[in-house]
Amino acid sequence: MKYPPLTLGWFIYETPIDNLEFIGEDEALHKTITGISVLDNPDGVKWIKKNEIVLTTGYIFYNDFEIQKKIIADLHAIDCTAFCTP
């Protein structure tokens, strides 16, 4: 049996996970999710694949705006589906 692709909109609005806030353009809600990765090291971005959701505590870039910008730019370049942090 073939299942429909999971999307960011489904993840945010249809799962029992609460306290999620979406910041972005509505078109992004249709992006496909093919996996989930946990980011706990700035060098870990090289292991992230296209269409993955990236989870992090944010500790790796706490109080470092330059690392924040670099990680977000790098994730955008590989077309990750979403970047999630508390």
C-alpha positions in Angstrom: 0.0 0.0 0.0 1.3 3.5 -0.8 0.7 6.2 1.7 0.5 9.9 0.9 3.6 11.9 1.7 3.9 13.6 5.1 3.9 17.3 5.0 4.9 20.1 7.3 1.3 21.2 7.6 0.3 17.7 8.7 3.1 17.7 11.3 2.1 21.0 12.8 -1.6 20.8 12.6 -2.6 17.2 12.6 -0.3 15.5 15.1 -0.9 15.4 18.9 2.3 17.4 19.4 1.4 20.7 21.0 3.1 24.0 21.6 4.3 24.2 17.9 4.4 27.6 16.3 4.9 28.0 12.6 6.9 31.0 11.4 7.2 31.1 7.6 5.3 31.4 4.3 2.1 29.3 3.9 3.6 27.5 0.8 6.1 25.9 3.1 3.3 23.9 4.8 3.1 21.8 1.7 6.8 20.7 1.9 7.4 17.0 2.2 8.9 15.4 5.2 11.2 12.4 4.5 13.0 12.2 7.8 13.9 13.8 11.1 17.4 14.7 12.3 18.6 16.0 15.7 21.2 18.8 15.5 23.5 19.1 18.5 26.7 20.3 16.9 27.2 23.1 14.3 29.2 20.7 12.2 26.3 18.3 12.1 24.6 20.2 9.3 26.6 18.2 6.8 24.5 15.1 7.8 21.1 16.7 7.2 19.3 15.7 4.1 16.8 17.5 1.9 13.2 17.5 3.2 14.1 16.6 6.7 12.8 18.3 9.8 15.7 19.3 12.1 15.2 19.3 15.8 17.5 21.1 18.2 17.5 22.5 21.8 19.3 25.6 20.4 22.2 25.2 22.9 24.7 24.9 20.1 24.1 28.5 19.1 22.9 30.0 22.3 24.0 33.6 22.4 25.9 33.3 19.1 24.1 35.2 16.4 26.7 34.4 13.8 26.4 30.7 14.3 22.6 31.0 14.2 22.7 32.8 10.8 25.2 30.2 9.4 23.1 27.2 10.5 19.9 28.7 9.1 21.6 29.6 5.8 23.2 26.1 5.5 19.9 24.4 6.2 18.1 26.6 3.7 20.8 25.7 1.1 20.1 22.0 1.5 16.3 22.6 1.4 15.5 21.1 4.8 11.7 21.2 5.5 11.8 22.8 8.9 14.1 23.9 11.7 12.5 23.3 15.1 13.8 24.8 18.4 12.1 25.7 21.7 
